[in-house]
């Protein structure tokens, strides 16, 4: 019997609580929302799907933390423009490109579009609207009234002293527009207002609804209460002993009188050669960019096939081709059935051709789908689905443009390149003989053996490497390319015989 998928295990734990399942995820849109962030929402979506598969009417939301302040001027921002805006909520800062209503929306919009491509149907909750609507006000009152109890919890679990003037609430200064540098000087539970002073010199009174926000360690459990959250995935930084979840759990029980959600901690997704992805450091690959080089099912499968606690590294290079093949093979053979079922994003059709092979064929055929199909049939891949091949070629083309190693990129030239005229006599004799002996219908293996046979016979006149180079120079205008025998089989005997013959006859 196969091992139960981790999403089904989590669904069972959530169902056993007897509470209406509400799965919640969230990200602060301070920069580009990247593949590393994808683990949060895909993990939540898998648990949501597993609950729904059990017939449980679950809910699923994504909280955009756009009421968080801009912490600093990130490397991708103009310091002249954004330096004066540090400390202001992301929802209140102008959009970098001018096409969105705010800075936060600028980074949220492409992420939401990516979620649609990934078939992740989630209720989007914007934190600024949550606060401005008054949905967090009761929690603000409870936190302010229990300030000392909250401070004691933080000190007990983090080991850090809380300043005498510390407050669980950061007022939003109407004068400078910042939530940093403000202090709570008093509050009225009945009027639902907070008195404040600000480092900019301003002081006054603001409404609790939209007039500021709870600090993170209190904001999180307050959100659990406001949204009825019963299960939430979160990164390992929040899962450490004394971390945000530990303090949030106690604040939830002792201040907000609720049970904390079932925790699902997860490890980071790193970017090959760059370490853990970070928007603020700029070492990211956006989800939109990843979806240009890999089908959505592949990205989902990468995350869902492993338990959340296992670290993942996303390699957009050659390893991505292997990942696509894993999904292709598993889909065709019926393996990893539950992971694939949870990875479903619609539209993925197995091709049954190794992706690397398809990448080479596509270039040889100049991405002409009928020609690709003909080459595949000629090289042992009969009966492929043309629509599936065409769909896969979209990803192959973009992958070649952005992440393919240089050695795997090539272009079959229409005319004999001038550099072919520089070949020596041994290379020309080799090409002439090869052109003469290649016959229609020869397989890649047969051509491969022929090339080695001829290269061995001319070993006294030229190094084998020189002779192989002659093939690539004649066709690609450079000294390297795909494996020669199979490459010539892709091109077909008619083209190959003509081109190699032209190169053999070319005058120096």
C-alpha positions, 0 to 999 in steps of 0.5 A, a space after each residue: 500500500 502506498 504512503 499517504 500523501 502529506 496533504 491528506 495527512 494534514 487534512 485528516 488532522 484539520 478535520 479532526 479538530 471539528 472546526 470549519 476548515 479555513 486554510 490561510 496563506 499570506 505574503 508581503 508584496 515588498 518586492 517581486 513575488 517569486 518561486 520561493 514564495 510559491 511553496 506557501 500558497 501551493 502547500 495551502 492549496 494542496 491541503 484545501 484540495 485534500 479537504 474538498 476531496 474528503 467532502 469537507 466544505 473548506 475555505 481558502 484565503 490569501 492575505 496580501 500584507 500590503 499594510 506592512 511598511 516599506 522597510 528600506 530602499 531595496 536594490 531594485 528601487 530608486 533611492 531618490 524616489 523611495 528613500 522618503 517613502 520608507 516607513 509608509 504602508 505598501 498600500 499607500 506608496 505610489 506604484 513603481 510603473 504607474 499602472 497600479 493603484 499602489 506599490 503593493 498592488 504592483 507586485 501583487 497583480 502579476 502574482 495573482 495572474 500566476 495563481 490563475 495559471 496555476 489553477 489556484 482559486 483563492 479568496 484574496 484578502 488585502 490587509 489594508 482593507 481588512 484594517 480599514 473595514 474595522 474587521 481587526 478593531 476588536 482584536 486591536 482593543 483586546 491587544 491594547 487592553 492586554 498590553 502587559 499580558 502580551 508583553 509578558 508572553 513575548 518576553 517569556 518566549 523570545 527571551 527579549 525585554 519589551 520596552 516600557 513604551 512598547 505597544 502592540 499597535 503602531 499608529 499611522 501618522 496622518 502627517 508623515 504617513 508612516 507607521 514607524 516612529 509612532 507611539 501610542 499615548 492612550 486609547 479609547 475602547 468605546 470611541 475606538 480611537 488611539 492617541 499617538 505621537 510621532 517622530 516627525 513631531 505630529 501628535 493627535 488621535 486616529 481611528 483604530 479602523 485604518 489608523 494603524 496596524 498591529 505589530 507582526 507577532 500580534 497581527 498574525 493571531 489577530 488575523 486568525 481570529 478575524 478570518 477564522 483560520 484553522 490551518 496555515 502553512 508558514 516558513 521555517 523562520 516562524 516555526 522556530 522555538 520562540 518564533 512567531 507561531 509560538 508567541 501567536 499560539 499563546 496570544 491566540 489562546 490567552 488574549 483573543 480566546 481562540 485556538 491557534 490554527 494547525 501549523 504546517 511549517 515548510 522549508 525554503 525553496 532555493 535558486 540553484 547557485 544563488 541560495 534562498 530566494 529573497 526579493 530584497 536581495 534580488 536573487 529571485 526568479 518570478 513565478 511568471 518567468 518560471 511559468 514561461 519555461 515550465 508547465 504549471 503542473 511541473 512547478 506544482 509537482 516540484 513542491 507537492 512530491 516532497 514533504 513541506 519540511 524538505 528543502 527544495 532547490 529550483 534549477 532552471 537549467 538542465 535539471 528543469 528538463 529532467 523535472 518536466 520528464 518526471 511529470 511527463 513519465 509519471 502522467 503517462 505511466 500512472 505513477 505518483 498518482 496522488 501528487 499528480 492529482 493534487 498538481 493538476 492545473 489543467 491542460 497538461 498532456 504527456 508527450 512521451 518524448 524526453 524534453 532535452 530531445 525535444 529541445 534539440 529536435 525543435 531547433 533542428 526543425 526551427 520550431 515548425 510543428 509538422 516538421 518536429 512531428 516528422 523528425 520525431 517519427 523518423 527517430 522512433 517517437 511515432 504517434 505523438 500528440 501534435 497539440 501536446 508537442 506544440 504546447 511543450 514547444 512554447 516552454 522549450 523556446 522560452 527556456 532556450 532563450 533564457 536558461 539553456 546552456 550555450 552548448 545546447 543552443 544552435 541554429 541550422 543555417 540556411 546557407 553554407 557558412 563562410 567559416 566552412 571554407 577554412 577547413 583543411 583537406 582531411 576535414 573536407 575528405 571526411 565530409 565528402 565520404 560521410 555525405 556519400 555513405 549516409 543513406 535514407 532511413 539511417 538511424 542516429 545509432 547507425 550514423 554515429 557508428 559510421 562517423 566513428 568508423 570514418 574518423 578512425 580511418 582518417 586518424 593519421 591525417 586529423 584528430 577525431 575532434 577536428 573531424 567532428 568539428 567539421 560536421 558542426 561548422 558545415 551546418 551550424 557555423 561553429 565547432 560544437 553542437 548536439 550529438 552528431 549521429 542523432 543530430 544528422 538523423 534529425 536533419 534527414 539524409 537529403 539535407 545532410 548529404 547536400 550540406 556536407 557535400 557543399 562543405 567538402 567542395 568549398 574552396 578555401 
